[in-house]
Amino acid sequence: MSRAPFGAPGPDAAVYVISVAAQLTGLHPQTLRTYERMGLITPGRTGGGGRRYSSRDIDLLREISELTSSGIGIEGVRRILELEDRASALASRNEELQAELEATRHALRTALQAQREAQRAEQVNKLPVLRGATPGQALVVWRRGR
């Protein structure tokens, strides 16, 4: 989510009254109410019940207006908006999964490298195992050169 400059409302801040939202979108206030009843948009509400629209709401209303003016019916607009939301959610999930995959690959590379290093150290330090030695006795092991 982008941040607004100091003092400016963010894109989700419900600040525009219906008359301003109508003016900004070129739609009649009654059209905005109709879109709300149809579930295409959900403006914020004041304590007294007045509608307040955010910048994101204004963008959505403009998109709806463009789609309907190009001849797409309201049910088509609804379906397009649903598909856009779904595509956006899938893109976000894809980014999450890619990050998770990269973290898993990194962890696997690190674990494999540690395992290889442990195996190398084990091969270098292999000495014959002696059994039955009594505590306190010294033992010297000689290895012939290869």
Backbone hydrogen bonds, N-H to C=O, Kabsch-Sander energy under -0.5 kcal/mol:
donor,donor_aa,acceptor,acceptor_aa,energy
8,A,5,P,-2.5
13,A,10,G,-1.4
14,A,12,D,-0.5
15,V,13,A,-1.2
15,V,53,Y,-1.5
16,Y,53,Y,-2.9
21,A,17,V,-2.5
22,A,18,I,-2.5
23,Q,19,S,-2.0
24,L,20,V,-2.9
25,T,21,A,-1.7
26,G,22,A,-1.7
27,L,22,A,-1.2
31,T,28,H,-0.8
32,L,28,H,-1.6
33,R,29,P,-2.0
34,T,30,Q,-2.3
35,Y,31,T,-2.7
36,E,32,L,-1.9
37,R,33,R,-2.5
38,M,34,T,-2.1
39,G,36,E,-1.3
40,L,35,Y,-2.3
41,I,35,Y,-0.9
44,G,52,R,-2.2
46,T,50,G,-2.2
49,G,46,T,-1.6
52,R,44,G,-2.3
53,Y,16,Y,-3.3
56,R,11,P,-2.5
58,I,54,S,-2.3
59,D,55,S,-2.3
60,L,56,R,-2.2
61,L,57,D,-2.8
62,R,58,I,-2.3
63,E,59,D,-2.2
64,I,60,L,-2.7
65,S,61,L,-2.5
66,E,62,R,-2.5
67,L,63,E,-2.5
68,T,64,I,-2.7
69,S,65,S,-2.4
70,S,66,E,-1.0
71,G,68,T,-1.5
72,I,67,L,-2.0
77,V,73,G,-2.5
78,R,74,I,-2.8
79,R,75,E,-2.1
80,I,76,G,-2.6
81,L,77,V,-2.7
82,E,78,R,-2.3
83,L,79,R,-2.6
84,E,80,I,-2.5
85,D,81,L,-2.4
86,R,82,E,-2.6
87,A,83,L,-2.8
88,S,84,E,-2.3
89,A,85,D,-2.5
90,L,86,R,-2.6
91,A,87,A,-2.3
92,S,88,S,-2.2
93,R,89,A,-2.4
94,N,90,L,-2.5
95,E,91,A,-2.1
96,E,92,S,-2.2
97,L,93,R,-2.6
98,Q,94,N,-2.4
99,A,95,E,-2.2
100,E,96,E,-2.4
101,L,97,L,-2.7
102,E,98,Q,-2.4
103,A,99,A,-2.3
104,T,100,E,-2.3
105,R,101,L,-2.7
106,H,102,E,-2.4
107,A,103,A,-2.4
108,L,104,T,-2.5
109,R,105,R,-2.7
110,T,106,H,-2.5
111,A,107,A,-2.5
112,L,108,L,-2.7
113,Q,109,R,-2.4
114,A,110,T,-2.3
115,Q,111,A,-2.3
116,R,112,L,-2.7
117,E,113,Q,-2.4
118,A,114,A,-2.2
119,Q,115,Q,-2.3
120,R,116,R,-2.5
121,A,117,E,-2.4
122,E,118,A,-2.2
123,Q,119,Q,-2.1
124,V,120,R,-2.1
125,N,121,A,-2.0
126,K,123,Q,-0.8
127,L,125,N,-0.5
137,Q,134,T,-1.6
142,W,140,V,-0.5
